[in-house]
Amino acid sequence: MAVTLQTKYPISPITNNIPRTHRPSLLRLRVTCSVTTTTKSQPNREKLVVVINPTLSNDPTLQSTWTHRLWVSAGCTTVFASFAKSIIGGFGSHLWFEPALAGFAGYILADLGSGVYHWAVDNYGEESMPLVGTQIKDSQDHHKWPWTITRRQFANNLHFLARGITLAVLPLDLAFSDHVVHGFVSTFAFCVLFCPQFHAWAHGTKSKLPPLVVALQDVGLLVSRTQHVNHHRLMYNTNYCVVSGAWNKVLDESKFFEALEMMVYFKLGVRPRSWSDPNSQWIEETNISNNNQT
């Protein structure tokens, strides 16, 4: 008696992209099998239906802790204090153009800064480095499994930069009252603080994103998913900026980062990861479901 096995969806192309150490926590597997036995003229058939739903809701590395939340709260407070000084100063002096222009400059430079920092942690350094080692490790993991950033809880995603913003902006809040200075500082700090969230939204699905976020992405005020996807598909050397992405075309067409990599190589003899890891794949979350089981 011959038995024919039909698999609705192959498992290996999906699980091959997930490290063995993660597979038990990433995969929830339900297998439903039915076997019918008939005469020889109608061969036996076994139908295998597989539902795979990678879920990271219980992964502690993606969850927010109270320490994370406290740092994000502190970062938001310092940024709000700076913004308030800019607004109050504008009301007091009746001068709005200068702080508005300074704020625009902060927004533009934050996008550029996000690109330079993103390029640096993507291409150089090791996990063992102080201060930025965790960011470097997260960057490497992100290129292996880009979709996991959408599963990070809010404070977990922002706490690292929130700590830096708190320590940098708090002294400025205490030392300066100039509303033009705070117009730049508050906008720049806000964009840097929320940069990881802008990045996460760039990996989101439009139907699941808040309508305001989608609108800001569509008009180019926030980096869009369409633009950022090329950073992963082309693997480095393109679309590094993740605030608005306004600098990406200029930097990519001028080969700015490629020139920086050559300078670093000739000066220090260090090769960027982009030279040796060109085959990384764009891996989206895979949700497979079949409601028509028979």
Secondary structure, DSSP 8 states (H G I E B T S, - for coil): --EEEEESS-SHHHHTTS-TTTHHHH--EEEEEEEE---TTS-EEEEEEEEE----TT-GGGS--HHHHHHHHHHHHHHHHHHHHHHHHHHHHT--HHHHHHHHHHHHHHHHHHHHHHHHHHHS--TTSTTTHHHHHHHHHHHHSGGGGGGS-HHHHHHHHHHHHHHHHHHHHHH---HHHHHHHHHHHHHHHHHHHHHHHHTS-GGGS-HHHHHHHHTTSS--HHHHHHHHHTTSSS----SS-TTHHHHHHTTHHHHHHHHHHHHH----GGGT-TT--------B------
